[in-house]
Amino acid sequence: MGGLFSLWRQRVADNARRAVDAYQEELLEYRNLAAMPQVRSEMLDFAVFLRQRTVDLAADSAPFHVQDLDLMAAMGRQRGEKGLTLTAQRQVLLVHTRLTLREVYEAAGPNDIAATMHTLAWLAPAGLAAQGAYTRGWIEGQRRALATVAQVRLLTVMLLAGDDSATDLARGLHMPVPDHVVATVVRVAGGSPGPDQAARDEFAGALLKMHWMPLSWPEPHEVVALIPSSPGGRQPAVERGLALARDVASMTGRPCAAGTAPGRVRAFGDAVALARQVSEVAPVRAVPRHAYTVTDVFAELGAARLAEVGQWLQVVAAQLDAGPDLVATLDAYYQHDMNRLDTAAALCIHPRTLDYRLTRVRDLTGLEAGSTRGVRVLSTAVARILAG
């Protein structure tokens, strides 16, 4: 196996320079770092060290030594302290992996099939150990450089991506990573621009004091939270989602809607995607009354995906606009399971006034509000109106 390793070893310096050039060319954050001569020199020294150790240890089928991993962690820590983002951290590991494989194949000759296969088998566990050490260091650097709100935001992003390294960050925050969650997306209504990043960080900090859980306010009109749950008892987590939505509405002074969906570890991103869809069709209210699930809004979700159905419901909605307070009346009517007395009391009107309004609904739309067909059509139309 000497041919492969001999040529690979001779090319260490050239490969290291090529690697640093690739980082600069492909990664904007590394381009900015490497613009400083001292930092580029450090990057080059580390690239040489990493390749030299890789060749030597692969040839002997030996794992990286503790001292090697400590040095990798120190470099990751340095990058984390300098503010290297999660995206750049992932990209640099990917570029390094791609370049290492390329270097192996470039050094391999026609008689090096066995050596090449031997090296590829060694690279898998050794590469994971090296990446793990670098990432742990990067996380430690991030903890030193970032405020708590930013650390929790980063943790949430990593959990949504199914990143195993999230547990290291969570441990430093004393925030257990649950196996099951109720993913919650709070949609904040209102026009642009919405809360800026500084305001969102301030709000998020206040939310964390009340709800210590993975959460992020990535966009002005959306809050994402992963609320710990149990497979057979999601209701307490859903209620926490409603409390979160009410706090967001109170802080922003804007109506909100909360969508939820159950999720399991390494699939949190899918749960958030579904919760986001639910929040987009759920009614927005100044004080949210409910944290919605797919069961609550499946008709609205279906209508949102079919333009023709949406247009037809918009016609129904326009018909309701022709009457006095018909949307609010129907909303209260369905919220109280079509109980006349409870609905009238909630609206502070006489039951006969309620009957008049329901008759007006029938005259305008041709639908009895209490009939099976009326419930299906009118409740969906009202929900779409309230969802904005």
Contacts in CASP RR format, 6 or more apart in sequence:
PFRMAT RR
TARGET T0000
AUTHOR 0000-0000-0000
METHOD contacts of the structure
MODEL  1
MGGLFSLWRQRVADNARRAVDAYQEELLEYRNLAAMPQVRSEMLDFAVFL
RQRTVDLAADSAPFHVQDLDLMAAMGRQRGEKGLTLTAQRQVLLVHTRLT
LREVYEAAGPNDIAATMHTLAWLAPAGLAAQGAYTRGWIEGQRRALATVA
QVRLLTVMLLAGDDSATDLARGLHMPVPDHVVATVVRVAGGSPGPDQAAR
DEFAGALLKMHWMPLSWPEPHEVVALIPSSPGGRQPAVERGLALARDVAS
MTGRPCAAGTAPGRVRAFGDAVALARQVSEVAPVRAVPRHAYTVTDVFAE
LGAARLAEVGQWLQVVAAQLDAGPDLVATLDAYYQHDMNRLDTAAALCIH
PRTLDYRLTRVRDLTGLEAGSTRGVRVLSTAVARILAG
1 59 0 8 1.000
1 112 0 8 1.000
1 114 0 8 1.000
1 115 0 8 1.000
1 118 0 8 1.000
2 59 0 8 1.000
2 115 0 8 1.000
3 107 0 8 1.000
3 109 0 8 1.000
3 111 0 8 1.000
3 112 0 8 1.000
3 115 0 8 1.000
4 104 0 8 1.000
4 107 0 8 1.000
4 108 0 8 1.000
4 109 0 8 1.000
4 112 0 8 1.000
4 115 0 8 1.000
4 116 0 8 1.000
4 119 0 8 1.000
5 55 0 8 1.000
5 58 0 8 1.000
5 59 0 8 1.000
5 107 0 8 1.000
5 115 0 8 1.000
7 107 0 8 1.000
7 109 0 8 1.000
8 55 0 8 1.000
8 103 0 8 1.000
8 104 0 8 1.000
8 107 0 8 1.000
9 52 0 8 1.000
9 55 0 8 1.000
9 56 0 8 1.000
11 103 0 8 1.000
11 106 0 8 1.000
11 107 0 8 1.000
12 48 0 8 1.000
12 51 0 8 1.000
12 52 0 8 1.000
12 55 0 8 1.000
13 48 0 8 1.000
15 47 0 8 1.000
15 51 0 8 1.000
15 99 0 8 1.000
15 103 0 8 1.000
16 44 0 8 1.000
16 47 0 8 1.000
16 48 0 8 1.000
16 50 0 8 1.000
16 51 0 8 1.000
17 44 0 8 1.000
17 47 0 8 1.000
18 99 0 8 1.000
19 47 0 8 1.000
19 51 0 8 1.000
19 95 0 8 1.000
19 96 0 8 1.000
19 99 0 8 1.000
20 34 0 8 1.000
20 40 0 8 1.000
20 43 0 8 1.000
20 44 0 8 1.000
20 47 0 8 1.000
22 95 0 8 1.000
22 99 0 8 1.000
23 30 0 8 1.000
23 31 0 8 1.000
23 34 0 8 1.000
23 43 0 8 1.000
23 92 0 8 1.000
23 95 0 8 1.000
24 30 0 8 1.000
24 31 0 8 1.000
24 34 0 8 1.000
25 31 0 8 1.000
26 91 0 8 1.000
26 95 0 8 1.000
27 88 0 8 1.000
27 91 0 8 1.000
27 92 0 8 1.000
27 95 0 8 1.000
28 88 0 8 1.000
29 84 0 8 1.000
29 85 0 8 1.000
29 88 0 8 1.000
30 43 0 8 1.000
30 88 0 8 1.000
30 92 0 8 1.000
33 39 0 8 1.000
33 40 0 8 1.000
33 43 0 8 1.000
33 82 0 8 1.000
33 84 0 8 1.000
34 40 0 8 1.000
34 43 0 8 1.000
46 75 0 8 1.000
49 71 0 8 1.000
50 72 0 8 1.000
50 96 0 8 1.000
50 130 0 8 1.000
51 103 0 8 1.000
53 64 0 8 1.000
53 68 0 8 1.000
54 100 0 8 1.000
54 126 0 8 1.000
57 63 0 8 1.000
57 64 0 8 1.000
57 122 0 8 1.000
57 126 0 8 1.000
58 118 0 8 1.000
58 119 0 8 1.000
58 122 0 8 1.000
58 123 0 8 1.000
58 126 0 8 1.000
61 118 0 8 1.000
61 122 0 8 1.000
63 125 0 8 1.000
63 126 0 8 1.000
63 129 0 8 1.000
64 72 0 8 1.000
64 126 0 8 1.000
64 129 0 8 1.000
64 130 0 8 1.000
64 133 0 8 1.000
68 130 0 8 1.000
69 129 0 8 1.000
69 130 0 8 1.000
69 133 0 8 1.000
70 133 0 8 1.000
72 130 0 8 1.000
72 133 0 8 1.000
72 134 0 8 1.000
73 133 0 8 1.000
73 134 0 8 1.000
73 136 0 8 1.000
73 137 0 8 1.000
73 140 0 8 1.000
74 137 0 8 1.000
75 134 0 8 1.000
76 84 0 8 1.000
76 134 0 8 1.000
76 135 0 8 1.000
76 137 0 8 1.000
76 138 0 8 1.000
76 141 0 8 1.000
77 137 0 8 1.000
77 138 0 8 1.000
77 140 0 8 1.000
77 141 0 8 1.000
77 144 0 8 1.000
78 141 0 8 1.000
79 89 0 8 1.000
79 138 0 8 1.000
79 141 0 8 1.000
80 89 0 8 1.000
80 137 0 8 1.000
80 138 0 8 1.000
80 139 0 8 1.000
80 140 0 8 1.000
80 141 0 8 1.000
80 142 0 8 1.000
80 144 0 8 1.000
80 145 0 8 1.000
81 141 0 8 1.000
81 142 0 8 1.000
81 144 0 8 1.000
81 145 0 8 1.000
82 145 0 8 1.000
83 142 0 8 1.000
83 145 0 8 1.000
84 138 0 8 1.000
86 154 0 8 1.000
86 157 0 8 1.000
86 158 0 8 1.000
89 135 0 8 1.000
89 138 0 8 1.000
93 131 0 8 1.000
93 134 0 8 1.000
93 135 0 8 1.000
97 127 0 8 1.000
100 123 0 8 1.000
101 120 0 8 1.000
101 123 0 8 1.000
104 116 0 8 1.000
104 119 0 8 1.000
104 120 0 8 1.000
104 123 0 8 1.000
105 116 0 8 1.000
108 115 0 8 1.000
108 116 0 8 1.000
132 165 0 8 1.000
135 165 0 8 1.000
135 168 0 8 1.000
136 165 0 8 1.000
136 168 0 8 1.000
139 165 0 8 1.000
139 168 0 8 1.000
139 169 0 8 1.000
142 151 0 8 1.000
142 154 0 8 1.000
142 169 0 8 1.000
143 151 0 8 1.000
143 169 0 8 1.000
143 172 0 8 1.000
146 154 0 8 1.000
147 201 0 8 1.000
148 173 0 8 1.000
148 205 0 8 1.000
148 208 0 8 1.000
149 201 0 8 1.000
149 204 0 8 1.000
149 205 0 8 1.000
149 208 0 8 1.000
150 201 0 8 1.000
151 169 0 8 1.000
151 173 0 8 1.000
152 173 0 8 1.000
152 175 0 8 1.000
152 204 0 8 1.000
152 208 0 8 1.000
152 214 0 8 1.000
152 215 0 8 1.000
152 216 0 8 1.000
153 204 0 8 1.000
153 215 0 8 1.000
153 216 0 8 1.000
153 217 0 8 1.000
153 218 0 8 1.000
154 169 0 8 1.000
155 166 0 8 1.000
155 169 0 8 1.000
155 170 0 8 1.000
155 173 0 8 1.000
155 175 0 8 1.000
155 214 0 8 1.000
156 214 0 8 1.000
156 215 0 8 1.000
156 216 0 8 1.000
156 224 0 8 1.000
156 225 0 8 1.000
156 226 0 8 1.000
157 216 0 8 1.000
158 165 0 8 1.000
158 166 0 8 1.000
158 169 0 8 1.000
159 166 0 8 1.000
159 177 0 8 1.000
159 214 0 8 1.000
159 226 0 8 1.000
159 268 0 8 1.000
160 224 0 8 1.000
160 268 0 8 1.000
160 269 0 8 1.000
160 272 0 8 1.000
161 269 0 8 1.000
162 265 0 8 1.000
162 266 0 8 1.000
162 268 0 8 1.000
162 269 0 8 1.000
166 177 0 8 1.000
167 177 0 8 1.000
170 176 0 8 1.000
170 177 0 8 1.000
170 214 0 8 1.000
175 212 0 8 1.000
175 213 0 8 1.000
175 214 0 8 1.000
176 228 0 8 1.000
177 214 0 8 1.000
177 265 0 8 1.000
178 226 0 8 1.000
178 228 0 8 1.000
178 229 0 8 1.000
178 265 0 8 1.000
179 264 0 8 1.000
179 265 0 8 1.000
180 228 0 8 1.000
180 229 0 8 1.000
180 230 0 8 1.000
180 231 0 8 1.000
180 262 0 8 1.000
180 263 0 8 1.000
180 264 0 8 1.000
180 265 0 8 1.000
181 226 0 8 1.000
181 227 0 8 1.000
181 228 0 8 1.000
181 229 0 8 1.000
181 237 0 8 1.000
181 262 0 8 1.000
181 263 0 8 1.000
181 264 0 8 1.000
181 268 0 8 1.000
181 271 0 8 1.000
182 227 0 8 1.000
182 229 0 8 1.000
182 234 0 8 1.000
182 237 0 8 1.000
182 238 0 8 1.000
182 240 0 8 1.000
182 241 0 8 1.000
182 260 0 8 1.000
182 261 0 8 1.000
182 262 0 8 1.000
182 263 0 8 1.000
183 224 0 8 1.000
183 225 0 8 1.000
183 226 0 8 1.000
183 227 0 8 1.000
183 260 0 8 1.000
183 261 0 8 1.000
183 262 0 8 1.000
183 263 0 8 1.000
183 268 0 8 1.000
183 269 0 8 1.000
183 271 0 8 1.000
183 272 0 8 1.000
183 274 0 8 1.000
183 275 0 8 1.000
184 224 0 8 1.000
184 225 0 8 1.000
184 226 0 8 1.000
184 227 0 8 1.000
184 241 0 8 1.000
184 244 0 8 1.000
184 245 0 8 1.000
184 258 0 8 1.000
184 259 0 8 1.000
184 260 0 8 1.000
184 275 0 8 1.000
184 291 0 8 1.000
185 222 0 8 1.000
185 223 0 8 1.000
185 224 0 8 1.000
185 225 0 8 1.000
185 258 0 8 1.000
185 259 0 8 1.000
185 260 0 8 1.000
185 272 0 8 1.000
185 275 0 8 1.000
185 276 0 8 1.000
185 278 0 8 1.000
185 279 0 8 1.000
186 222 0 8 1.000
186 223 0 8 1.000
186 225 0 8 1.000
186 241 0 8 1.000
186 244 0 8 1.000
186 245 0 8 1.000
186 248 0 8 1.000
186 256 0 8 1.000
186 257 0 8 1.000
186 258 0 8 1.000
186 259 0 8 1.000
186 279 0 8 1.000
187 221 0 8 1.000
187 222 0 8 1.000
187 256 0 8 1.000
187 257 0 8 1.000
187 258 0 8 1.000
187 259 0 8 1.000
187 279 0 8 1.000
187 280 0 8 1.000
187 282 0 8 1.000
187 284 0 8 1.000
188 194 0 8 1.000
188 195 0 8 1.000
188 220 0 8 1.000
188 221 0 8 1.000
188 222 0 8 1.000
188 223 0 8 1.000
188 248 0 8 1.000
188 249 0 8 1.000
188 252 0 8 1.000
188 254 0 8 1.000
188 256 0 8 1.000
189 221 0 8 1.000
189 254 0 8 1.000
189 255 0 8 1.000
189 256 0 8 1.000
189 257 0 8 1.000
189 284 0 8 1.000
189 388 0 8 1.000
190 221 0 8 1.000
190 254 0 8 1.000
190 255 0 8 1.000
191 221 0 8 1.000
192 220 0 8 1.000
193 220 0 8 1.000
194 220 0 8 1.000
194 221 0 8 1.000
194 252 0 8 1.000
195 203 0 8 1.000
195 217 0 8 1.000
195 220 0 8 1.000
195 252 0 8 1.000
196 220 0 8 1.000
200 217 0 8 1.000
200 220 0 8 1.000
201 217 0 8 1.000
203 217 0 8 1.000
203 248 0 8 1.000
203 251 0 8 1.000
203 252 0 8 1.000
204 215 0 8 1.000
204 216 0 8 1.000
204 217 0 8 1.000
204 223 0 8 1.000
206 247 0 8 1.000
206 251 0 8 1.000
207 215 0 8 1.000
207 223 0 8 1.000
207 244 0 8 1.000
207 247 0 8 1.000
207 248 0 8 1.000
207 251 0 8 1.000
208 215 0 8 1.000
210 247 0 8 1.000
211 225 0 8 1.000
211 227 0 8 1.000
211 240 0 8 1.000
211 243 0 8 1.000
211 244 0 8 1.000
211 247 0 8 1.000
213 225 0 8 1.000
213 226 0 8 1.000
213 227 0 8 1.000
213 228 0 8 1.000
214 225 0 8 1.000
214 226 0 8 1.000
215 223 0 8 1.000
215 224 0 8 1.000
215 225 0 8 1.000
215 226 0 8 1.000
215 244 0 8 1.000
216 223 0 8 1.000
216 224 0 8 1.000
216 225 0 8 1.000
217 223 0 8 1.000
217 224 0 8 1.000
218 224 0 8 1.000
222 276 0 8 1.000
222 279 0 8 1.000
223 244 0 8 1.000
223 248 0 8 1.000
224 272 0 8 1.000
225 241 0 8 1.000
225 244 0 8 1.000
226 268 0 8 1.000
226 272 0 8 1.000
227 237 0 8 1.000
227 240 0 8 1.000
227 241 0 8 1.000
227 244 0 8 1.000
228 237 0 8 1.000
229 236 0 8 1.000
229 237 0 8 1.000
229 262 0 8 1.000
234 262 0 8 1.000
237 260 0 8 1.000
238 260 0 8 1.000
238 291 0 8 1.000
238 293 0 8 1.000
239 291 0 8 1.000
241 258 0 8 1.000
241 260 0 8 1.000
241 291 0 8 1.000
242 258 0 8 1.000
242 288 0 8 1.000
242 289 0 8 1.000
242 290 0 8 1.000
242 291 0 8 1.000
244 258 0 8 1.000
245 256 0 8 1.000
245 257 0 8 1.000
245 258 0 8 1.000
245 288 0 8 1.000
245 291 0 8 1.000
246 256 0 8 1.000
246 287 0 8 1.000
246 288 0 8 1.000
248 256 0 8 1.000
249 255 0 8 1.000
249 256 0 8 1.000
249 285 0 8 1.000
249 286 0 8 1.000
249 287 0 8 1.000
249 288 0 8 1.000
253 286 0 8 1.000
255 284 0 8 1.000
255 285 0 8 1.000
255 286 0 8 1.000
256 284 0 8 1.000
256 285 0 8 1.000
256 288 0 8 1.000
257 279 0 8 1.000
257 282 0 8 1.000
257 283 0 8 1.000
257 284 0 8 1.000
257 285 0 8 1.000
257 288 0 8 1.000
257 292 0 8 1.000
257 387 0 8 1.000
258 279 0 8 1.000
258 282 0 8 1.000
258 288 0 8 1.000
258 290 0 8 1.000
258 291 0 8 1.000
258 292 0 8 1.000
259 275 0 8 1.000
259 276 0 8 1.000
259 278 0 8 1.000
259 279 0 8 1.000
259 282 0 8 1.000
259 291 0 8 1.000
259 292 0 8 1.000
259 293 0 8 1.000
260 275 0 8 1.000
260 278 0 8 1.000
260 291 0 8 1.000
260 292 0 8 1.000
260 293 0 8 1.000
261 271 0 8 1.000
261 272 0 8 1.000
261 274 0 8 1.000
261 275 0 8 1.000
261 278 0 8 1.000
261 293 0 8 1.000
261 294 0 8 1.000
262 271 0 8 1.000
263 270 0 8 1.000
263 271 0 8 1.000
264 271 0 8 1.000
274 294 0 8 1.000
277 301 0 8 1.000
277 304 0 8 1.000
278 292 0 8 1.000
278 293 0 8 1.000
278 294 0 8 1.000
278 296 0 8 1.000
278 297 0 8 1.000
278 301 0 8 1.000
279 292 0 8 1.000
280 304 0 8 1.000
280 387 0 8 1.000
281 297 0 8 1.000
281 300 0 8 1.000
281 301 0 8 1.000
281 303 0 8 1.000
281 304 0 8 1.000
281 383 0 8 1.000
281 384 0 8 1.000
281 387 0 8 1.000
282 290 0 8 1.000
282 292 0 8 1.000
282 296 0 8 1.000
282 297 0 8 1.000
282 300 0 8 1.000
282 383 0 8 1.000
282 387 0 8 1.000
283 331 0 8 1.000
283 383 0 8 1.000
283 386 0 8 1.000
283 387 0 8 1.000
284 386 0 8 1.000
284 387 0 8 1.000
284 388 0 8 1.000
285 386 0 8 1.000
289 335 0 8 1.000
290 296 0 8 1.000
294 301 0 8 1.000
297 383 0 8 1.000
299 376 0 8 1.000
299 379 0 8 1.000
299 380 0 8 1.000
299 383 0 8 1.000
300 380 0 8 1.000
300 383 0 8 1.000
300 384 0 8 1.000
300 387 0 8 1.000
302 309 0 8 1.000
303 309 0 8 1.000
303 310 0 8 1.000
303 313 0 8 1.000
303 380 0 8 1.000
303 384 0 8 1.000
304 310 0 8 1.000
310 384 0 8 1.000
313 377 0 8 1.000
313 380 0 8 1.000
313 381 0 8 1.000
313 384 0 8 1.000
314 384 0 8 1.000
316 365 0 8 1.000
316 377 0 8 1.000
316 378 0 8 1.000
316 381 0 8 1.000
317 327 0 8 1.000
317 381 0 8 1.000
317 382 0 8 1.000
317 384 0 8 1.000
317 385 0 8 1.000
319 364 0 8 1.000
319 365 0 8 1.000
320 326 0 8 1.000
320 327 0 8 1.000
320 330 0 8 1.000
320 361 0 8 1.000
320 364 0 8 1.000
320 365 0 8 1.000
320 378 0 8 1.000
320 381 0 8 1.000
320 382 0 8 1.000
320 385 0 8 1.000
321 327 0 8 1.000
322 364 0 8 1.000
323 360 0 8 1.000
323 364 0 8 1.000
324 357 0 8 1.000
324 360 0 8 1.000
325 357 0 8 1.000
326 357 0 8 1.000
326 360 0 8 1.000
326 361 0 8 1.000
326 364 0 8 1.000
327 382 0 8 1.000
327 385 0 8 1.000
327 386 0 8 1.000
328 347 0 8 1.000
329 343 0 8 1.000
329 347 0 8 1.000
329 354 0 8 1.000
329 357 0 8 1.000
329 358 0 8 1.000
329 361 0 8 1.000
330 361 0 8 1.000
330 369 0 8 1.000
330 378 0 8 1.000
330 379 0 8 1.000
330 382 0 8 1.000
331 382 0 8 1.000
331 386 0 8 1.000
332 343 0 8 1.000
332 346 0 8 1.000
332 347 0 8 1.000
333 343 0 8 1.000
333 354 0 8 1.000
333 358 0 8 1.000
333 369 0 8 1.000
334 375 0 8 1.000
334 378 0 8 1.000
334 379 0 8 1.000
334 382 0 8 1.000
335 343 0 8 1.000
335 346 0 8 1.000
336 342 0 8 1.000
336 343 0 8 1.000
336 346 0 8 1.000
338 369 0 8 1.000
338 370 0 8 1.000
338 375 0 8 1.000
340 351 0 8 1.000
340 354 0 8 1.000
340 355 0 8 1.000
341 351 0 8 1.000
343 354 0 8 1.000
344 350 0 8 1.000
344 351 0 8 1.000
344 353 0 8 1.000
344 354 0 8 1.000
347 354 0 8 1.000
358 369 0 8 1.000
358 370 0 8 1.000
361 367 0 8 1.000
361 369 0 8 1.000
361 378 0 8 1.000
362 368 0 8 1.000
362 369 0 8 1.000
365 377 0 8 1.000
365 378 0 8 1.000
367 373 0 8 1.000
367 374 0 8 1.000
367 377 0 8 1.000
367 378 0 8 1.000
368 374 0 8 1.000
369 375 0 8 1.000
369 378 0 8 1.000
END
